[in-house]
Amino acid sequence: MFGGIAKGYDRANSVLSGGIHHLWRNALVDWSEAKPGDSILDCATGTGDLALAFKKRVARGPVIGTDFCAEMLELAPPKARERGLDVRFEIADVTQLPYPDATFDVASISFGIRNVGEPEKGLRELHRVVKPGGRVMVLEFGQPSNALVRGAYDLYSRKVLPKLGGLVTGQRDAYEYLEKSASHFPCREEFVELMKRSAPFASVEYRSLSLGVAYLYKSVR
């Protein structure tokens, strides 16, 4: 499914979110407190946008972007070269990361954890590969808590999003899946509890983005 939408993925994201997804990713980088020289792992990197945003922040610090979808990932290196950013991209499964314990200052996953068959296992791996005091950052869709906002967003997600996503990528089924997966995935306190069950994080907190359309989660090892 992800391979089928790869070529139109960036365009679809911009159309469907009105470009706001870039602001969400920048908010994640800001809240991660990543600084120049830090080492970064971005999982489910897709076409590499979040990995590239991190690279701008950490400068000479190493950044690795991973994804399980080769068709999606192959679009990332050209973007990095075009922007003059040195980022390593590798195929990897977030539930079985090929990196030693305590390797990275920050590990992240954006709009990917709900697609993991065993999300707790993925979060456990992210916890494992960050250093003590390192941060695991998650950006994911959720459900707005305000009833009026939730109603409007549900209408857009069910009626508009699949049609627009289908027009841009030719894969309407993929965007019907997106709506269903986002509408049922735990958010806010429920996802905080899921993170706490997955690994012994020292702290977990969250922030709402765009009236609860998406959520940022920050956990410290």
C-alpha positions in Angstrom: 0.0 0.0 0.0 2.7 2.5 0.9 4.7 1.5 -2.1 1.7 2.3 -4.3 1.4 5.9 -3.0 5.1 6.7 -2.7 5.4 8.9 -5.9 2.4 11.0 -4.9 3.0 11.0 -1.2 4.6 14.4 -0.7 2.1 16.1 -2.9 -0.9 14.4 -1.2 0.4 15.4 2.2 0.6 19.1 1.2 -2.8 19.0 -0.4 -4.6 17.2 2.4 -3.0 19.2 5.3 -2.7 22.5 3.5 1.0 22.3 4.1 0.6 22.3 7.9 2.3 18.9 8.3 5.6 20.7 7.9 4.8 22.9 10.9 3.9 19.8 12.9 7.3 18.2 12.1 9.1 21.4 13.0 7.2 21.5 16.3 8.5 18.0 17.0 12.1 19.0 16.3 11.8 22.0 18.6 10.2 20.1 21.5 12.8 17.3 21.2 15.5 19.8 22.3 17.9 18.4 19.8 21.0 20.5 19.6 24.0 20.7 17.2 26.1 17.5 17.4 23.2 15.3 18.6 22.7 11.9 17.0 19.2 11.3 15.6 17.2 8.2 14.4 14.0 8.9 12.5 11.9 5.7 12.0 9.1 5.4 9.4 10.8 8.3 7.8 8.9 7.9 4.5 10.4 10.3 2.0 12.6 11.8 4.7 11.1 15.1 5.7 11.5 14.8 9.4 15.0 13.4 9.1 15.9 16.4 7.0 14.4 18.8 9.5 16.5 17.2 12.2 19.6 17.5 10.1 19.2 21.2 9.8 19.0 21.4 13.6 21.9 19.1 14.6 24.3 20.2 11.8 27.3 17.8 11.9 25.4 15.4 14.2 24.6 12.1 12.5 21.1 11.5 11.3 19.7 8.2 10.1 16.3 7.8 8.5 14.7 4.4 8.3 11.6 2.9 6.8 10.3 -0.6 5.9 9.0 0.5 2.5 11.8 0.6 -0.1 9.7 2.5 -2.7 9.0 5.3 -0.2 12.6 5.4 1.1 14.2 5.6 -2.3 12.7 9.1 -2.7 14.5 10.4 0.4 18.2 10.5 -0.7 17.6 12.8 -3.8 15.8 15.3 -1.5 18.7 15.3 0.9 21.2 15.8 -1.9 19.1 18.6 -3.4 19.2 20.4 0.0 22.9 19.7 0.6 22.1 17.6 3.7 24.1 14.5 4.7 21.5 12.0 6.0 21.8 8.2 5.9 18.8 6.3 4.8 18.3 2.6 5.6 15.6 0.0 5.3 14.6 -1.2 8.8 11.7 -2.3 10.8 11.0 -0.2 13.9 10.2 -3.4 15.9 13.6 -4.9 15.1 16.1 -2.0 14.9 19.6 -3.0 13.8 21.3 -0.5 16.2 23.0 -1.0 19.6 21.5 0.0 22.9 21.9 3.7 23.9 23.1 4.9 20.5 21.0 8.1 19.8 20.2 11.3 21.6 16.7 11.4 19.9 14.6 8.7 18.3 11.4 9.7 16.5 8.5 8.3 14.5 5.9 10.5 12.8 2.6 9.3 11.4 4.0 5.7 11.6 3.3 4.2 15.0 -0.3 3.4 14.2 0.8 1.4 11.2 3.0 -0.9 13.3 1.5 -4.3 13.9 2.8 -4.3 17.5 3.2 -0.6 18.5 4.4 -1.4 22.0 7.2 -3.4 20.6 8.2 -0.5 18.3 8.1 1.9 21.2 10.2 -0.5 23.3 12.8 -0.5 20.5 12.8 3.3 20.3 13.4 3.4 24.1 16.2 0.8 23.8 18.3 2.7 21.2 18.2 6.1 22.9 20.8 7.1 25.5 19.9 7.6 29.2 18.2 11.0 29.2 17.5 10.7 25.5 14.1 11.5 24.1 11.6 9.4 22.1 9.4 11.7 20.1 6.1 10.6 18.5 3.9 12.6 16.1 0.6 10.9 15.3 -3.0 11.7 14.3 -5.7 11.5 16.9 -9.2 12.6 17.6 -10.1 16.2 18.6 -11.5 16.4 22.1 -13.9 19.2 21.2 -17.1 17.8 19.9 -17.7 20.4 17.2 -14.1 20.2 15.9 -14.3 16.4 16.0 -17.5 16.4 14.0 -16.1 18.7 11.3 -12.8 16.7 11.2 -14.6 13.4 11.0 -16.7 14.7 8.1 -13.5 15.8 6.2 -11.7 12.6 7.0 -14.5 10.3 5.8 -15.9 12.3 2.8 -13.1 14.5 1.5 -9.7 13.0 2.4 -10.1 9.7 0.6 -11.3 11.4 -2.6 -8.5 14.0 -2.6 -5.8 11.4 -1.7 -7.2 9.1 -4.4 -7.0 11.9 -7.0 -3.4 12.8 -6.2 -2.0 9.3 -5.8 -4.5 7.0 -7.7 -4.8 5.0 -4.5 -8.1 5.9 -2.8 -8.0 2.7 -0.7 -4.8 3.8 1.0 -6.5 7.0 2.2 -9.6 5.2 3.3 -7.2 3.2 5.5 -5.6 6.4 6.7 -9.0 7.7 7.9 -9.9 4.4 9.6 -6.6 3.9 11.3 -6.4 7.5 12.6 -10.0 7.5 13.9 -9.4 4.4 16.1 -5.8 4.8 17.3 -5.4 5.8 20.9 -4.4 9.4 21.6 -3.8 11.8 24.6 -3.8 9.9 27.9 -4.5 6.6 26.3 -1.4 6.8 24.1 0.6 8.0 27.1 -0.4 4.9 29.0 0.5 2.7 26.0 4.0 4.3 26.0 4.4 3.7 29.7 3.4 0.1 29.3 5.9 -0.4 26.5 9.1 0.6 28.3 10.3 2.2 31.6 10.3 5.8 30.4 11.3 8.3 33.1 8.5 10.7 31.9 5.9 10.9 29.1 4.0 14.1 28.1 2.0 15.2 25.2 0.8 18.3 23.3 -2.2 18.9 21.0 -1.7 20.2 17.5 -4.2 22.0 15.3 -7.1 21.6 17.8 -6.4 17.9 18.3 -6.1 16.8 14.7 -2.6 15.5 15.6 -0.6 15.0 18.9 3.0 15.2 19.9 4.4 12.9 22.5 7.7 13.3 24.3 9.2 10.6 26.5 12.5 10.6 28.2 14.6 7.4 28.9 
